[in-house]
Amino acid sequence: MLQTIIDIQRDIYLAFAEHIKTFANGGGWTAFLAFLPMGIVFGAVHALTPGHSKAVLATYLTGSSAGMTRGLTVSIALSVTHVTMAVLIALFSLPLVSVMLGSAGSAPLLEDVSRGLLGAIGVWMLWSALFRPPHHHGEGESVAVGFMAGLIPCPLTLFVMTFAMSRGVPEAGIMFAIVMMTGVTLTLSSVALATVFFRTRIERLLATRRELLVTAAKTLEAAAGVILVAVAIHEIFMR
């Protein structure tokens, strides 16, 4: 299954490279725009591959009180930040490349910052579960978590942006990034909605047992916090 996803992703990427090449050689907008919607498919398929903070997203939403709307807010913030960071790195690559990038398609400094911030969120969730009374997490927290998780830039967006810029058509790369962002958002939003759906089903099963529900919610929040801290420590210090 994973190999099939990788093959589909590769085929769409190569097709986009050809269309960008044609556009750069004077092919005009018509053919490029006609193929551009495939970027949504590309983004959706790409987000199915390992990474993209899907586990972080599901872990956070499992341990929080977020509903469907806030679940979507987290996933959208994550997707927008994930793709936008790659675009910004490509556009400002000359001053940043020696500082931010360790190798093609990676940004070690941003990755460490992102994981460190997620670890901080994990510590806060653990403290909240142990010492705070039952509460609802705010909208601002959802956006912050999505932003922190998305700081790791999308490597394929970075590749496409760099390729488009090398051909003198950065606008083609930006257009691709926008439609790809839509596809990534669709996949991550599906993960968010599924997580919230199953969590709320469990909450309803426990609704008649209030104390058990509160205990379960606190336990899930604490577990989510521990997992986020463990992931952050592992990724930063044990890679």
MODELLER restraints for C-alpha pairs under 7 A, 6 or more apart:
rsr = mdl.restraints
at = mdl.atoms
rsr.add(forms.Gaussian(group=physical.xy_distance, feature=features.Distance(at['CA:5:A'], at['CA:45:A']), mean=6.43, stdev=0.5))
rsr.add(forms.Gaussian(group=physical.xy_distance, feature=features.Distance(at['CA:9:A'], at['CA:42:A']), mean=6.03, stdev=0.5))
rsr.add(forms.Gaussian(group=physical.xy_distance, feature=features.Distance(at['CA:9:A'], at['CA:45:A']), mean=6.54, stdev=0.5))
rsr.add(forms.Gaussian(group=physical.xy_distance, feature=features.Distance(at['CA:9:A'], at['CA:46:A']), mean=6.30, stdev=0.5))
rsr.add(forms.Gaussian(group=physical.xy_distance, feature=features.Distance(at['CA:12:A'], at['CA:42:A']), mean=6.41, stdev=0.5))
rsr.add(forms.Gaussian(group=physical.xy_distance, feature=features.Distance(at['CA:19:A'], at['CA:32:A']), mean=5.96, stdev=0.5))
rsr.add(forms.Gaussian(group=physical.xy_distance, feature=features.Distance(at['CA:20:A'], at['CA:164:A']), mean=6.53, stdev=0.5))
rsr.add(forms.Gaussian(group=physical.xy_distance, feature=features.Distance(at['CA:20:A'], at['CA:172:A']), mean=6.71, stdev=0.5))
rsr.add(forms.Gaussian(group=physical.xy_distance, feature=features.Distance(at['CA:23:A'], at['CA:29:A']), mean=6.94, stdev=0.5))
rsr.add(forms.Gaussian(group=physical.xy_distance, feature=features.Distance(at['CA:23:A'], at['CA:32:A']), mean=6.69, stdev=0.5))
rsr.add(forms.Gaussian(group=physical.xy_distance, feature=features.Distance(at['CA:24:A'], at['CA:167:A']), mean=6.06, stdev=0.5))
rsr.add(forms.Gaussian(group=physical.xy_distance, feature=features.Distance(at['CA:24:A'], at['CA:168:A']), mean=6.80, stdev=0.5))
rsr.add(forms.Gaussian(group=physical.xy_distance, feature=features.Distance(at['CA:24:A'], at['CA:169:A']), mean=6.08, stdev=0.5))
rsr.add(forms.Gaussian(group=physical.xy_distance, feature=features.Distance(at['CA:36:A'], at['CA:176:A']), mean=6.69, stdev=0.5))
rsr.add(forms.Gaussian(group=physical.xy_distance, feature=features.Distance(at['CA:37:A'], at['CA:179:A']), mean=6.70, stdev=0.5))
rsr.add(forms.Gaussian(group=physical.xy_distance, feature=features.Distance(at['CA:39:A'], at['CA:176:A']), mean=6.22, stdev=0.5))
rsr.add(forms.Gaussian(group=physical.xy_distance, feature=features.Distance(at['CA:39:A'], at['CA:179:A']), mean=5.31, stdev=0.5))
rsr.add(forms.Gaussian(group=physical.xy_distance, feature=features.Distance(at['CA:39:A'], at['CA:180:A']), mean=4.75, stdev=0.5))
rsr.add(forms.Gaussian(group=physical.xy_distance, feature=features.Distance(at['CA:40:A'], at['CA:179:A']), mean=5.27, stdev=0.5))
rsr.add(forms.Gaussian(group=physical.xy_distance, feature=features.Distance(at['CA:40:A'], at['CA:180:A']), mean=4.91, stdev=0.5))
rsr.add(forms.Gaussian(group=physical.xy_distance, feature=features.Distance(at['CA:40:A'], at['CA:182:A']), mean=5.77, stdev=0.5))
rsr.add(forms.Gaussian(group=physical.xy_distance, feature=features.Distance(at['CA:40:A'], at['CA:183:A']), mean=4.13, stdev=0.5))
rsr.add(forms.Gaussian(group=physical.xy_distance, feature=features.Distance(at['CA:41:A'], at['CA:183:A']), mean=5.90, stdev=0.5))
rsr.add(forms.Gaussian(group=physical.xy_distance, feature=features.Distance(at['CA:42:A'], at['CA:180:A']), mean=6.36, stdev=0.5))
rsr.add(forms.Gaussian(group=physical.xy_distance, feature=features.Distance(at['CA:42:A'], at['CA:183:A']), mean=6.79, stdev=0.5))
rsr.add(forms.Gaussian(group=physical.xy_distance, feature=features.Distance(at['CA:43:A'], at['CA:180:A']), mean=4.35, stdev=0.5))
rsr.add(forms.Gaussian(group=physical.xy_distance, feature=features.Distance(at['CA:43:A'], at['CA:181:A']), mean=6.29, stdev=0.5))
rsr.add(forms.Gaussian(group=physical.xy_distance, feature=features.Distance(at['CA:43:A'], at['CA:182:A']), mean=6.97, stdev=0.5))
rsr.add(forms.Gaussian(group=physical.xy_distance, feature=features.Distance(at['CA:43:A'], at['CA:183:A']), mean=4.14, stdev=0.5))
rsr.add(forms.Gaussian(group=physical.xy_distance, feature=features.Distance(at['CA:43:A'], at['CA:184:A']), mean=4.63, stdev=0.5))
rsr.add(forms.Gaussian(group=physical.xy_distance, feature=features.Distance(at['CA:44:A'], at['CA:183:A']), mean=4.07, stdev=0.5))
rsr.add(forms.Gaussian(group=physical.xy_distance, feature=features.Distance(at['CA:44:A'], at['CA:184:A']), mean=4.77, stdev=0.5))
rsr.add(forms.Gaussian(group=physical.xy_distance, feature=features.Distance(at['CA:44:A'], at['CA:186:A']), mean=6.34, stdev=0.5))
rsr.add(forms.Gaussian(group=physical.xy_distance, feature=features.Distance(at['CA:44:A'], at['CA:187:A']), mean=5.37, stdev=0.5))
rsr.add(forms.Gaussian(group=physical.xy_distance, feature=features.Distance(at['CA:47:A'], at['CA:184:A']), mean=5.38, stdev=0.5))
rsr.add(forms.Gaussian(group=physical.xy_distance, feature=features.Distance(at['CA:47:A'], at['CA:187:A']), mean=6.25, stdev=0.5))
rsr.add(forms.Gaussian(group=physical.xy_distance, feature=features.Distance(at['CA:53:A'], at['CA:149:A']), mean=6.28, stdev=0.5))
rsr.add(forms.Gaussian(group=physical.xy_distance, feature=features.Distance(at['CA:54:A'], at['CA:188:A']), mean=6.73, stdev=0.5))
rsr.add(forms.Gaussian(group=physical.xy_distance, feature=features.Distance(at['CA:57:A'], at['CA:192:A']), mean=6.83, stdev=0.5))
rsr.add(forms.Gaussian(group=physical.xy_distance, feature=features.Distance(at['CA:58:A'], at['CA:191:A']), mean=6.90, stdev=0.5))
rsr.add(forms.Gaussian(group=physical.xy_distance, feature=features.Distance(at['CA:58:A'], at['CA:192:A']), mean=6.33, stdev=0.5))
rsr.add(forms.Gaussian(group=physical.xy_distance, feature=features.Distance(at['CA:58:A'], at['CA:195:A']), mean=5.94, stdev=0.5))
rsr.add(forms.Gaussian(group=physical.xy_distance, feature=features.Distance(at['CA:59:A'], at['CA:224:A']), mean=5.45, stdev=0.5))
rsr.add(forms.Gaussian(group=physical.xy_distance, feature=features.Distance(at['CA:60:A'], at['CA:224:A']), mean=6.05, stdev=0.5))
rsr.add(forms.Gaussian(group=physical.xy_distance, feature=features.Distance(at['CA:61:A'], at['CA:71:A']), mean=6.82, stdev=0.5))
rsr.add(forms.Gaussian(group=physical.xy_distance, feature=features.Distance(at['CA:61:A'], at['CA:195:A']), mean=6.65, stdev=0.5))
rsr.add(forms.Gaussian(group=physical.xy_distance, feature=features.Distance(at['CA:61:A'], at['CA:196:A']), mean=6.47, stdev=0.5))
rsr.add(forms.Gaussian(group=physical.xy_distance, feature=features.Distance(at['CA:62:A'], at['CA:195:A']), mean=6.47, stdev=0.5))
rsr.add(forms.Gaussian(group=physical.xy_distance, feature=features.Distance(at['CA:62:A'], at['CA:196:A']), mean=6.88, stdev=0.5))
rsr.add(forms.Gaussian(group=physical.xy_distance, feature=features.Distance(at['CA:62:A'], at['CA:199:A']), mean=6.28, stdev=0.5))
rsr.add(forms.Gaussian(group=physical.xy_distance, feature=features.Distance(at['CA:62:A'], at['CA:220:A']), mean=6.71, stdev=0.5))
rsr.add(forms.Gaussian(group=physical.xy_distance, feature=features.Distance(at['CA:63:A'], at['CA:217:A']), mean=6.88, stdev=0.5))
rsr.add(forms.Gaussian(group=physical.xy_distance, feature=features.Distance(at['CA:63:A'], at['CA:220:A']), mean=4.72, stdev=0.5))
rsr.add(forms.Gaussian(group=physical.xy_distance, feature=features.Distance(at['CA:63:A'], at['CA:221:A']), mean=3.76, stdev=0.5))
rsr.add(forms.Gaussian(group=physical.xy_distance, feature=features.Distance(at['CA:63:A'], at['CA:224:A']), mean=5.32, stdev=0.5))
rsr.add(forms.Gaussian(group=physical.xy_distance, feature=features.Distance(at['CA:64:A'], at['CA:137:A']), mean=6.79, stdev=0.5))
rsr.add(forms.Gaussian(group=physical.xy_distance, feature=features.Distance(at['CA:64:A'], at['CA:221:A']), mean=6.07, stdev=0.5))
rsr.add(forms.Gaussian(group=physical.xy_distance, feature=features.Distance(at['CA:65:A'], at['CA:136:A']), mean=5.71, stdev=0.5))
rsr.add(forms.Gaussian(group=physical.xy_distance, feature=features.Distance(at['CA:65:A'], at['CA:137:A']), mean=6.27, stdev=0.5))
rsr.add(forms.Gaussian(group=physical.xy_distance, feature=features.Distance(at['CA:66:A'], at['CA:137:A']), mean=6.86, stdev=0.5))
rsr.add(forms.Gaussian(group=physical.xy_distance, feature=features.Distance(at['CA:67:A'], at['CA:196:A']), mean=6.29, stdev=0.5))
rsr.add(forms.Gaussian(group=physical.xy_distance, feature=features.Distance(at['CA:68:A'], at['CA:193:A']), mean=5.97, stdev=0.5))
rsr.add(forms.Gaussian(group=physical.xy_distance, feature=features.Distance(at['CA:68:A'], at['CA:196:A']), mean=6.29, stdev=0.5))
rsr.add(forms.Gaussian(group=physical.xy_distance, feature=features.Distance(at['CA:70:A'], at['CA:139:A']), mean=6.65, stdev=0.5))
rsr.add(forms.Gaussian(group=physical.xy_distance, feature=features.Distance(at['CA:70:A'], at['CA:142:A']), mean=6.50, stdev=0.5))
rsr.add(forms.Gaussian(group=physical.xy_distance, feature=features.Distance(at['CA:71:A'], at['CA:192:A']), mean=5.35, stdev=0.5))
rsr.add(forms.Gaussian(group=physical.xy_distance, feature=features.Distance(at['CA:71:A'], at['CA:193:A']), mean=6.37, stdev=0.5))
rsr.add(forms.Gaussian(group=physical.xy_distance, feature=features.Distance(at['CA:71:A'], at['CA:196:A']), mean=6.94, stdev=0.5))
rsr.add(forms.Gaussian(group=physical.xy_distance, feature=features.Distance(at['CA:72:A'], at['CA:189:A']), mean=5.61, stdev=0.5))
rsr.add(forms.Gaussian(group=physical.xy_distance, feature=features.Distance(at['CA:72:A'], at['CA:192:A']), mean=6.45, stdev=0.5))
rsr.add(forms.Gaussian(group=physical.xy_distance, feature=features.Distance(at['CA:73:A'], at['CA:142:A']), mean=6.49, stdev=0.5))
rsr.add(forms.Gaussian(group=physical.xy_distance, feature=features.Distance(at['CA:73:A'], at['CA:143:A']), mean=6.41, stdev=0.5))
rsr.add(forms.Gaussian(group=physical.xy_distance, feature=features.Distance(at['CA:74:A'], at['CA:142:A']), mean=5.07, stdev=0.5))
rsr.add(forms.Gaussian(group=physical.xy_distance, feature=features.Distance(at['CA:74:A'], at['CA:143:A']), mean=5.53, stdev=0.5))
rsr.add(forms.Gaussian(group=physical.xy_distance, feature=features.Distance(at['CA:74:A'], at['CA:145:A']), mean=6.69, stdev=0.5))
rsr.add(forms.Gaussian(group=physical.xy_distance, feature=features.Distance(at['CA:74:A'], at['CA:146:A']), mean=4.67, stdev=0.5))
rsr.add(forms.Gaussian(group=physical.xy_distance, feature=features.Distance(at['CA:75:A'], at['CA:146:A']), mean=6.30, stdev=0.5))
rsr.add(forms.Gaussian(group=physical.xy_distance, feature=features.Distance(at['CA:75:A'], at['CA:185:A']), mean=6.56, stdev=0.5))
rsr.add(forms.Gaussian(group=physical.xy_distance, feature=features.Distance(at['CA:75:A'], at['CA:188:A']), mean=5.55, stdev=0.5))
rsr.add(forms.Gaussian(group=physical.xy_distance, feature=features.Distance(at['CA:75:A'], at['CA:189:A']), mean=5.31, stdev=0.5))
rsr.add(forms.Gaussian(group=physical.xy_distance, feature=features.Distance(at['CA:75:A'], at['CA:192:A']), mean=6.50, stdev=0.5))
rsr.add(forms.Gaussian(group=physical.xy_distance, feature=features.Distance(at['CA:76:A'], at['CA:185:A']), mean=5.75, stdev=0.5))
rsr.add(forms.Gaussian(group=physical.xy_distance, feature=features.Distance(at['CA:77:A'], at['CA:143:A']), mean=5.76, stdev=0.5))
rsr.add(forms.Gaussian(group=physical.xy_distance, feature=features.Distance(at['CA:77:A'], at['CA:146:A']), mean=4.74, stdev=0.5))
rsr.add(forms.Gaussian(group=physical.xy_distance, feature=features.Distance(at['CA:77:A'], at['CA:147:A']), mean=5.64, stdev=0.5))
rsr.add(forms.Gaussian(group=physical.xy_distance, feature=features.Distance(at['CA:78:A'], at['CA:146:A']), mean=4.03, stdev=0.5))
rsr.add(forms.Gaussian(group=physical.xy_distance, feature=features.Distance(at['CA:78:A'], at['CA:147:A']), mean=5.36, stdev=0.5))
rsr.add(forms.Gaussian(group=physical.xy_distance, feature=features.Distance(at['CA:78:A'], at['CA:149:A']), mean=6.03, stdev=0.5))
rsr.add(forms.Gaussian(group=physical.xy_distance, feature=features.Distance(at['CA:78:A'], at['CA:150:A']), mean=4.48, stdev=0.5))
rsr.add(forms.Gaussian(group=physical.xy_distance, feature=features.Distance(at['CA:79:A'], at['CA:150:A']), mean=6.45, stdev=0.5))
rsr.add(forms.Gaussian(group=physical.xy_distance, feature=features.Distance(at['CA:79:A'], at['CA:181:A']), mean=6.33, stdev=0.5))
rsr.add(forms.Gaussian(group=physical.xy_distance, feature=features.Distance(at['CA:79:A'], at['CA:184:A']), mean=6.12, stdev=0.5))
rsr.add(forms.Gaussian(group=physical.xy_distance, feature=features.Distance(at['CA:79:A'], at['CA:185:A']), mean=5.37, stdev=0.5))
rsr.add(forms.Gaussian(group=physical.xy_distance, feature=features.Distance(at['CA:80:A'], at['CA:181:A']), mean=6.43, stdev=0.5))
rsr.add(forms.Gaussian(group=physical.xy_distance, feature=features.Distance(at['CA:81:A'], at['CA:147:A']), mean=5.79, stdev=0.5))
rsr.add(forms.Gaussian(group=physical.xy_distance, feature=features.Distance(at['CA:81:A'], at['CA:150:A']), mean=4.89, stdev=0.5))
rsr.add(forms.Gaussian(group=physical.xy_distance, feature=features.Distance(at['CA:81:A'], at['CA:151:A']), mean=6.09, stdev=0.5))
rsr.add(forms.Gaussian(group=physical.xy_distance, feature=features.Distance(at['CA:82:A'], at['CA:150:A']), mean=4.19, stdev=0.5))
rsr.add(forms.Gaussian(group=physical.xy_distance, feature=features.Distance(at['CA:82:A'], at['CA:151:A']), mean=5.77, stdev=0.5))
rsr.add(forms.Gaussian(group=physical.xy_distance, feature=features.Distance(at['CA:82:A'], at['CA:152:A']), mean=6.02, stdev=0.5))
rsr.add(forms.Gaussian(group=physical.xy_distance, feature=features.Distance(at['CA:82:A'], at['CA:153:A']), mean=4.94, stdev=0.5))
rsr.add(forms.Gaussian(group=physical.xy_distance, feature=features.Distance(at['CA:82:A'], at['CA:154:A']), mean=5.61, stdev=0.5))
rsr.add(forms.Gaussian(group=physical.xy_distance, feature=features.Distance(at['CA:83:A'], at['CA:153:A']), mean=6.13, stdev=0.5))
rsr.add(forms.Gaussian(group=physical.xy_distance, feature=features.Distance(at['CA:83:A'], at['CA:154:A']), mean=5.40, stdev=0.5))
rsr.add(forms.Gaussian(group=physical.xy_distance, feature=features.Distance(at['CA:83:A'], at['CA:157:A']), mean=6.52, stdev=0.5))
rsr.add(forms.Gaussian(group=physical.xy_distance, feature=features.Distance(at['CA:83:A'], at['CA:177:A']), mean=6.72, stdev=0.5))
rsr.add(forms.Gaussian(group=physical.xy_distance, feature=features.Distance(at['CA:83:A'], at['CA:181:A']), mean=6.15, stdev=0.5))
rsr.add(forms.Gaussian(group=physical.xy_distance, feature=features.Distance(at['CA:85:A'], at['CA:151:A']), mean=6.54, stdev=0.5))
rsr.add(forms.Gaussian(group=physical.xy_distance, feature=features.Distance(at['CA:85:A'], at['CA:153:A']), mean=5.09, stdev=0.5))
rsr.add(forms.Gaussian(group=physical.xy_distance, feature=features.Distance(at['CA:86:A'], at['CA:153:A']), mean=4.71, stdev=0.5))
rsr.add(forms.Gaussian(group=physical.xy_distance, feature=features.Distance(at['CA:86:A'], at['CA:154:A']), mean=5.56, stdev=0.5))
rsr.add(forms.Gaussian(group=physical.xy_distance, feature=features.Distance(at['CA:86:A'], at['CA:155:A']), mean=6.94, stdev=0.5))
rsr.add(forms.Gaussian(group=physical.xy_distance, feature=features.Distance(at['CA:86:A'], at['CA:157:A']), mean=5.98, stdev=0.5))
rsr.add(forms.Gaussian(group=physical.xy_distance, feature=features.Distance(at['CA:86:A'], at['CA:158:A']), mean=4.92, stdev=0.5))
rsr.add(forms.Gaussian(group=physical.xy_distance, feature=features.Distance(at['CA:87:A'], at['CA:157:A']), mean=6.94, stdev=0.5))
rsr.add(forms.Gaussian(group=physical.xy_distance, feature=features.Distance(at['CA:87:A'], at['CA:158:A']), mean=6.33, stdev=0.5))
rsr.add(forms.Gaussian(group=physical.xy_distance, feature=features.Distance(at['CA:87:A'], at['CA:161:A']), mean=6.55, stdev=0.5))
rsr.add(forms.Gaussian(group=physical.xy_distance, feature=features.Distance(at['CA:90:A'], at['CA:158:A']), mean=6.13, stdev=0.5))
rsr.add(forms.Gaussian(group=physical.xy_distance, feature=features.Distance(at['CA:90:A'], at['CA:161:A']), mean=6.15, stdev=0.5))
rsr.add(forms.Gaussian(group=physical.xy_distance, feature=features.Distance(at['CA:90:A'], at['CA:162:A']), mean=5.93, stdev=0.5))
rsr.add(forms.Gaussian(group=physical.xy_distance, feature=features.Distance(at['CA:100:A'], at['CA:107:A']), mean=5.40, stdev=0.5))
rsr.add(forms.Gaussian(group=physical.xy_distance, feature=features.Distance(at['CA:100:A'], at['CA:108:A']), mean=6.60, stdev=0.5))
rsr.add(forms.Gaussian(group=physical.xy_distance, feature=features.Distance(at['CA:100:A'], at['CA:109:A']), mean=5.63, stdev=0.5))
rsr.add(forms.Gaussian(group=physical.xy_distance, feature=features.Distance(at['CA:101:A'], at['CA:107:A']), mean=4.44, stdev=0.5))
rsr.add(forms.Gaussian(group=physical.xy_distance, feature=features.Distance(at['CA:101:A'], at['CA:108:A']), mean=6.31, stdev=0.5))
rsr.add(forms.Gaussian(group=physical.xy_distance, feature=features.Distance(at['CA:102:A'], at['CA:108:A']), mean=6.17, stdev=0.5))
rsr.add(forms.Gaussian(group=physical.xy_distance, feature=features.Distance(at['CA:105:A'], at['CA:155:A']), mean=4.35, stdev=0.5))
rsr.add(forms.Gaussian(group=physical.xy_distance, feature=features.Distance(at['CA:105:A'], at['CA:158:A']), mean=6.24, stdev=0.5))
rsr.add(forms.Gaussian(group=physical.xy_distance, feature=features.Distance(at['CA:105:A'], at['CA:159:A']), mean=6.59, stdev=0.5))
rsr.add(forms.Gaussian(group=physical.xy_distance, feature=features.Distance(at['CA:106:A'], at['CA:155:A']), mean=6.35, stdev=0.5))
rsr.add(forms.Gaussian(group=physical.xy_distance, feature=features.Distance(at['CA:110:A'], at['CA:151:A']), mean=6.20, stdev=0.5))
rsr.add(forms.Gaussian(group=physical.xy_distance, feature=features.Distance(at['CA:110:A'], at['CA:152:A']), mean=5.86, stdev=0.5))
rsr.add(forms.Gaussian(group=physical.xy_distance, feature=features.Distance(at['CA:111:A'], at['CA:151:A']), mean=6.84, stdev=0.5))
rsr.add(forms.Gaussian(group=physical.xy_distance, feature=features.Distance(at['CA:111:A'], at['CA:152:A']), mean=4.99, stdev=0.5))
rsr.add(forms.Gaussian(group=physical.xy_distance, feature=features.Distance(at['CA:112:A'], at['CA:236:A']), mean=5.92, stdev=0.5))
rsr.add(forms.Gaussian(group=physical.xy_distance, feature=features.Distance(at['CA:114:A'], at['CA:148:A']), mean=5.26, stdev=0.5))
rsr.add(forms.Gaussian(group=physical.xy_distance, feature=features.Distance(at['CA:114:A'], at['CA:149:A']), mean=5.93, stdev=0.5))
rsr.add(forms.Gaussian(group=physical.xy_distance, feature=features.Distance(at['CA:114:A'], at['CA:151:A']), mean=5.46, stdev=0.5))
rsr.add(forms.Gaussian(group=physical.xy_distance, feature=features.Distance(at['CA:114:A'], at['CA:152:A']), mean=6.43, stdev=0.5))
rsr.add(forms.Gaussian(group=physical.xy_distance, feature=features.Distance(at['CA:115:A'], at['CA:232:A']), mean=4.90, stdev=0.5))
rsr.add(forms.Gaussian(group=physical.xy_distance, feature=features.Distance(at['CA:116:A'], at['CA:232:A']), mean=5.97, stdev=0.5))
rsr.add(forms.Gaussian(group=physical.xy_distance, feature=features.Distance(at['CA:117:A'], at['CA:148:A']), mean=6.23, stdev=0.5))
rsr.add(forms.Gaussian(group=physical.xy_distance, feature=features.Distance(at['CA:118:A'], at['CA:148:A']), mean=6.43, stdev=0.5))
rsr.add(forms.Gaussian(group=physical.xy_distance, feature=features.Distance(at['CA:118:A'], at['CA:149:A']), mean=6.74, stdev=0.5))
rsr.add(forms.Gaussian(group=physical.xy_distance, feature=features.Distance(at['CA:118:A'], at['CA:228:A']), mean=6.36, stdev=0.5))
rsr.add(forms.Gaussian(group=physical.xy_distance, feature=features.Distance(at['CA:118:A'], at['CA:232:A']), mean=6.68, stdev=0.5))
rsr.add(forms.Gaussian(group=physical.xy_distance, feature=features.Distance(at['CA:119:A'], at['CA:228:A']), mean=5.53, stdev=0.5))
rsr.add(forms.Gaussian(group=physical.xy_distance, feature=features.Distance(at['CA:119:A'], at['CA:229:A']), mean=4.32, stdev=0.5))
rsr.add(forms.Gaussian(group=physical.xy_distance, feature=features.Distance(at['CA:119:A'], at['CA:232:A']), mean=5.14, stdev=0.5))
rsr.add(forms.Gaussian(group=physical.xy_distance, feature=features.Distance(at['CA:122:A'], at['CA:224:A']), mean=6.93, stdev=0.5))
rsr.add(forms.Gaussian(group=physical.xy_distance, feature=features.Distance(at['CA:122:A'], at['CA:225:A']), mean=3.75, stdev=0.5))
rsr.add(forms.Gaussian(group=physical.xy_distance, feature=features.Distance(at['CA:122:A'], at['CA:226:A']), mean=6.17, stdev=0.5))
rsr.add(forms.Gaussian(group=physical.xy_distance, feature=features.Distance(at['CA:122:A'], at['CA:228:A']), mean=4.92, stdev=0.5))
rsr.add(forms.Gaussian(group=physical.xy_distance, feature=features.Distance(at['CA:122:A'], at['CA:229:A']), mean=5.17, stdev=0.5))
rsr.add(forms.Gaussian(group=physical.xy_distance, feature=features.Distance(at['CA:123:A'], at['CA:225:A']), mean=5.89, stdev=0.5))
rsr.add(forms.Gaussian(group=physical.xy_distance, feature=features.Distance(at['CA:123:A'], at['CA:229:A']), mean=6.52, stdev=0.5))
rsr.add(forms.Gaussian(group=physical.xy_distance, feature=features.Distance(at['CA:125:A'], at['CA:221:A']), mean=6.15, stdev=0.5))
rsr.add(forms.Gaussian(group=physical.xy_distance, feature=features.Distance(at['CA:125:A'], at['CA:222:A']), mean=6.26, stdev=0.5))
rsr.add(forms.Gaussian(group=physical.xy_distance, feature=features.Distance(at['CA:125:A'], at['CA:225:A']), mean=4.97, stdev=0.5))
rsr.add(forms.Gaussian(group=physical.xy_distance, feature=features.Distance(at['CA:126:A'], at['CA:221:A']), mean=6.70, stdev=0.5))
rsr.add(forms.Gaussian(group=physical.xy_distance, feature=features.Distance(at['CA:126:A'], at['CA:222:A']), mean=4.53, stdev=0.5))
rsr.add(forms.Gaussian(group=physical.xy_distance, feature=features.Distance(at['CA:126:A'], at['CA:225:A']), mean=4.85, stdev=0.5))
rsr.add(forms.Gaussian(group=physical.xy_distance, feature=features.Distance(at['CA:126:A'], at['CA:226:A']), mean=6.63, stdev=0.5))
rsr.add(forms.Gaussian(group=physical.xy_distance, feature=features.Distance(at['CA:129:A'], at['CA:218:A']), mean=5.01, stdev=0.5))
rsr.add(forms.Gaussian(group=physical.xy_distance, feature=features.Distance(at['CA:129:A'], at['CA:221:A']), mean=5.84, stdev=0.5))
rsr.add(forms.Gaussian(group=physical.xy_distance, feature=features.Distance(at['CA:129:A'], at['CA:222:A']), mean=5.34, stdev=0.5))
rsr.add(forms.Gaussian(group=physical.xy_distance, feature=features.Distance(at['CA:157:A'], at['CA:177:A']), mean=6.13, stdev=0.5))
rsr.add(forms.Gaussian(group=physical.xy_distance, feature=features.Distance(at['CA:160:A'], at['CA:173:A']), mean=6.05, stdev=0.5))
rsr.add(forms.Gaussian(group=physical.xy_distance, feature=features.Distance(at['CA:161:A'], at['CA:170:A']), mean=6.61, stdev=0.5))
rsr.add(forms.Gaussian(group=physical.xy_distance, feature=features.Distance(at['CA:161:A'], at['CA:173:A']), mean=4.65, stdev=0.5))
rsr.add(forms.Gaussian(group=physical.xy_distance, feature=features.Distance(at['CA:161:A'], at['CA:174:A']), mean=6.92, stdev=0.5))
rsr.add(forms.Gaussian(group=physical.xy_distance, feature=features.Distance(at['CA:164:A'], at['CA:170:A']), mean=5.20, stdev=0.5))
rsr.add(forms.Gaussian(group=physical.xy_distance, feature=features.Distance(at['CA:164:A'], at['CA:172:A']), mean=6.41, stdev=0.5))
rsr.add(forms.Gaussian(group=physical.xy_distance, feature=features.Distance(at['CA:164:A'], at['CA:173:A']), mean=5.30, stdev=0.5))
rsr.add(forms.Gaussian(group=physical.xy_distance, feature=features.Distance(at['CA:203:A'], at['CA:213:A']), mean=6.57, stdev=0.5))
rsr.add(forms.Gaussian(group=physical.xy_distance, feature=features.Distance(at['CA:206:A'], at['CA:212:A']), mean=6.92, stdev=0.5))
rsr.add(forms.Gaussian(group=physical.xy_distance, feature=features.Distance(at['CA:206:A'], at['CA:213:A']), mean=5.50, stdev=0.5))
rsr.add(forms.Gaussian(group=physical.xy_distance, feature=features.Distance(at['CA:207:A'], at['CA:213:A']), mean=6.54, stdev=0.5))
